[in-house]
Amino acid sequence: MQTSRAPPAGRTIESAGLRHLRGLFLADLQRQDGATVPSPPPTTIILQGDKLTFAGDIQGMQHILSLPGLTPISEWRRVGGGCLG
């Protein structure tokens, strides 16, 4: 997922509702400058254009897809039998 606009941009992971997700967890955050934050802590501030990689149950993606300000990225890669993207 990529942050396209507020509300997640400018907020912490926790305040944006991206912590304690049912069947999913935020595995990675990549900044536009190429910096990567693996398993970002809940206090990490999300910036516009950040790429967020979630891992877990595909059914949990329904919730993520309903959140405003997040846009799916079409690139997916297989990792150990699961998909990350």
C-alpha positions as CSV (number, residue, x, y, z in Angstrom):
1,M,0.0,0.0,0.0
2,Q,1.2,3.5,-0.6
3,T,0.1,6.6,1.3
4,S,-1.5,8.9,-1.2
5,R,-3.0,11.6,1.0
6,A,-4.2,12.2,4.6
7,P,-5.4,10.9,6.9
8,P,-2.5,8.4,7.5
9,A,0.1,10.8,6.2
10,G,1.4,12.9,9.1
11,R,0.1,10.5,11.8
12,T,1.8,7.7,13.7
13,I,1.2,4.1,12.7
14,E,-0.9,3.6,15.9
15,S,-3.0,6.7,15.5
16,A,-3.7,5.9,11.9
17,G,-5.2,2.5,13.0
18,L,-2.5,0.4,11.4
19,R,-1.5,-1.3,14.6
20,H,-3.3,-4.4,16.1
21,L,-4.8,-5.3,12.8
22,R,-6.9,-8.5,12.6
23,G,-4.9,-11.1,10.8
24,L,-2.3,-8.6,9.5
25,F,0.8,-6.8,10.6
26,L,2.8,-3.9,9.1
27,A,6.0,-5.7,8.2
28,D,7.9,-2.9,6.5
29,L,7.8,0.8,5.7
30,Q,9.8,2.3,2.8
31,R,10.3,6.0,2.5
32,Q,10.5,7.8,-0.9
33,D,14.2,8.4,-0.3
34,G,14.7,4.6,-0.2
35,A,15.1,4.3,3.5
36,T,13.5,1.2,4.9
37,V,12.0,0.7,8.4
38,P,11.5,-3.0,9.1
39,S,8.8,-3.8,11.6
40,P,8.2,-0.1,12.2
41,P,7.3,0.8,15.8
42,P,3.8,2.3,16.6
43,T,5.3,5.7,17.1
44,T,6.7,5.9,13.5
45,I,5.2,8.9,11.6
46,I,3.8,8.0,8.2
47,L,4.8,10.4,5.4
48,Q,3.0,11.0,2.2
49,G,4.4,8.6,-0.4
50,D,5.5,5.9,2.1
51,K,5.1,2.4,0.9
52,L,3.7,0.1,3.6
53,T,4.1,-3.7,3.3
54,F,1.6,-5.8,5.2
55,A,1.9,-9.5,5.9
56,G,-0.7,-12.0,7.1
57,D,-4.2,-13.2,6.2
58,I,-5.5,-12.1,2.8
59,Q,-8.9,-11.6,4.4
60,G,-7.5,-8.9,6.6
61,M,-6.7,-6.9,3.5
62,Q,-10.4,-6.0,3.2
63,H,-10.1,-3.7,6.2
64,I,-6.9,-2.1,4.9
65,L,-8.5,-1.5,1.5
66,S,-11.3,0.4,3.2
67,L,-9.0,2.9,4.9
68,P,-8.9,6.3,3.2
69,G,-5.5,7.6,2.0
70,L,-4.0,4.2,1.2
71,T,-3.6,3.0,-2.4
72,P,-2.8,-0.6,-3.3
73,I,0.5,-1.1,-5.2
74,S,0.3,-3.5,-8.1
75,E,3.7,-5.1,-7.4
76,W,3.5,-8.2,-5.3
77,R,6.2,-10.7,-4.5
78,R,6.1,-14.2,-3.1
79,V,8.0,-14.8,0.1
80,G,8.0,-18.1,1.9
81,G,4.6,-19.2,0.6
82,G,3.0,-15.9,1.4
83,C,2.6,-12.6,-0.5
84,L,4.0,-9.3,0.5
85,G,3.2,-6.1,-1.4
